[in-house]
Protein backbone atom coordinates (compact mmCIF):
# COMPACT_ATOMS: atom_id res chain seq x y z
CA UNK A 1 0.00 0.00 0.00
CA UNK A 2 1.01 3.61 -0.35
CA UNK A 3 0.87 6.22 2.38
CA UNK A 4 0.80 9.91 1.87
CA UNK A 5 1.82 12.28 4.63
CA UNK A 6 -0.13 15.51 4.57
CA UNK A 7 0.44 18.71 6.48
CA UNK A 8 3.00 19.53 9.10
CA UNK A 9 1.78 17.07 11.69
CA UNK A 10 1.37 17.92 15.34
CA UNK A 11 4.07 19.83 17.16
CA UNK A 12 5.46 18.56 20.44
CA UNK A 13 3.59 21.06 22.63
CA UNK A 14 0.22 20.37 20.98
CA UNK A 15 0.76 16.60 21.25
CA UNK A 16 1.67 16.88 24.93
CA UNK A 17 -1.34 19.10 25.69
CA UNK A 18 -3.64 16.66 23.90
CA UNK A 19 -2.17 13.80 25.93
CA UNK A 20 -2.57 15.66 29.22
CA UNK A 21 -6.14 16.70 28.39
CA UNK A 22 -7.54 13.24 27.71
CA UNK A 23 -5.16 10.29 27.53
CA UNK A 24 -3.18 10.83 30.74
CA UNK A 25 -6.21 11.03 33.08
CA UNK A 26 -7.44 7.75 31.56
CA UNK A 27 -4.18 5.94 32.41
CA UNK A 28 -2.93 4.51 29.09
CA UNK A 29 -1.96 0.85 29.16
CA UNK A 30 0.20 0.00 26.14
CA UNK A 31 1.31 -3.53 25.32
CA UNK A 32 4.03 -3.93 22.69
CA UNK A 33 3.08 -6.76 20.35
CA UNK A 34 6.07 -6.64 18.02
CA UNK A 35 9.07 -4.44 17.24
CA UNK A 36 11.77 -4.30 14.61
CA UNK A 37 14.80 -2.08 14.02
CA UNK A 38 16.05 -1.38 10.52
CA UNK A 39 18.90 1.12 10.28
CA UNK A 40 17.82 4.32 12.01
CA UNK A 41 14.14 3.34 12.06
CA UNK A 42 12.09 1.44 14.61
CA UNK A 43 8.71 -0.07 13.81
CA UNK A 44 6.65 -0.82 16.93
CA UNK A 45 3.28 -2.57 16.85
CA UNK A 46 1.17 -2.26 19.99
CA UNK A 47 -2.27 -2.49 21.54
CA UNK A 48 -3.45 0.40 23.68
CA UNK A 49 -6.15 0.36 26.30
CA UNK A 50 -7.07 2.79 29.05
CA UNK A 51 -9.52 3.04 31.93
CA UNK A 52 -12.31 4.08 29.55
CA UNK A 53 -11.82 1.19 27.10
CA UNK A 54 -11.50 -1.33 29.92
CA UNK A 55 -14.70 -0.16 31.60
CA UNK A 56 -16.73 -0.58 28.40
CA UNK A 57 -15.08 -3.91 27.57
CA UNK A 58 -13.32 -2.69 24.43
CA UNK A 59 -10.26 -4.86 23.68
CA UNK A 60 -8.25 -1.74 22.80
CA UNK A 61 -6.79 -0.13 19.74
CA UNK A 62 -3.97 -1.62 17.71
CA UNK A 63 -1.53 0.67 15.99
CA UNK A 64 1.95 0.88 14.53
CA UNK A 65 4.42 3.62 15.33
CA UNK A 66 7.34 4.28 13.03
CA UNK A 67 10.14 6.20 14.75
CA UNK A 68 13.07 7.58 12.78
CA UNK A 69 16.22 8.80 14.53
CA UNK A 70 18.69 11.35 13.21
CA UNK A 71 22.49 11.09 13.31
CA UNK A 72 22.52 12.37 16.92
CA UNK A 73 20.15 9.54 17.93
CA UNK A 74 17.36 12.04 18.57
CA UNK A 75 13.86 11.38 17.28
CA UNK A 76 13.57 12.97 13.88
CA UNK A 77 10.07 11.76 12.99
CA UNK A 78 7.27 9.72 14.53
CA UNK A 79 4.38 8.37 12.48
CA UNK A 80 1.33 6.85 14.17
CA UNK A 81 -0.68 4.45 12.01
CA UNK A 82 -3.93 3.13 13.49
CA UNK A 83 -4.94 -0.39 12.51
CA UNK A 84 -7.91 -0.16 10.15
CA UNK A 85 -9.43 -3.29 11.72
CA UNK A 86 -9.82 -1.63 15.13
CA UNK A 87 -13.32 -1.99 16.55
CA UNK A 88 -15.47 1.13 16.76
CA UNK A 89 -15.62 2.20 20.39
CA UNK A 90 -19.21 3.44 20.04
CA UNK A 91 -20.47 -0.14 19.61
CA UNK A 92 -18.93 -0.98 22.99
CA UNK A 93 -20.06 2.28 24.60
CA UNK A 94 -23.69 2.04 23.44
CA UNK A 95 -25.01 -0.09 26.35
CA UNK A 96 -23.56 2.43 28.82
CA UNK A 97 -24.95 5.35 26.81
CA UNK A 98 -28.42 3.78 26.84
CA UNK A 99 -28.30 3.28 30.61
CA UNK A 100 -26.85 6.74 31.29
CA UNK A 101 -29.43 8.44 29.07
CA UNK A 102 -32.18 6.80 31.09
CA UNK A 103 -30.63 7.10 34.57
CA UNK A 104 -28.13 9.98 34.49
CA UNK A 105 -29.08 12.24 31.53
CA UNK A 106 -27.72 15.46 33.05
CA UNK A 107 -24.35 13.89 33.86
CA UNK A 108 -24.22 12.29 30.42
CA UNK A 109 -24.81 15.66 28.75
CA UNK A 110 -21.71 16.97 30.53
CA UNK A 111 -19.44 14.37 28.90
CA UNK A 112 -21.17 13.44 25.62
CA UNK A 113 -22.67 15.85 23.10
CA UNK A 114 -23.95 15.42 19.55
CA UNK A 115 -22.79 11.80 19.47
CA UNK A 116 -19.22 12.65 20.49
CA UNK A 117 -17.11 12.38 23.62
CA UNK A 118 -16.23 15.71 25.19
CA UNK A 119 -12.50 15.23 25.71
CA UNK A 120 -11.03 17.18 28.61
CA UNK A 121 -9.21 16.09 31.73
CA UNK A 122 -12.35 16.87 33.76
CA UNK A 123 -14.67 14.83 31.53
CA UNK A 124 -12.20 11.93 31.48
CA UNK A 125 -12.54 11.70 35.26
CA UNK A 126 -16.34 12.06 35.06
CA UNK A 127 -16.50 9.28 32.44
CA UNK A 128 -14.66 6.91 34.76
CA UNK A 129 -17.11 7.61 37.57
CA UNK A 130 -20.15 7.24 35.31
CA UNK A 131 -18.89 4.02 33.75
CA UNK A 132 -18.07 2.55 37.16
CA UNK A 133 -21.59 3.44 38.33
CA UNK A 134 -23.07 1.87 35.17
CA UNK A 135 -21.10 -1.31 35.80
CA UNK A 136 -22.14 -1.46 39.43
CA UNK A 137 -25.82 -0.74 38.79
CA UNK A 138 -26.11 -3.19 35.90
CA UNK A 139 -24.08 -5.99 37.47
CA UNK A 140 -21.27 -5.69 34.96
CA UNK A 141 -18.52 -4.92 37.45
CA UNK A 142 -15.86 -7.56 37.93
Secondary structure by P-SEA (a helix, b strand, c coil): cbbbbccccccaaaaaaaaaacccccbbbbbbccccccccbbbbbbbbbcaaaaaaccccccbbbbbbbcccccccbbbbbcccccccccccaaaaaaaaaaccaaaaaaccccccccccaaaaaaaaaaaaaaaaaacccc
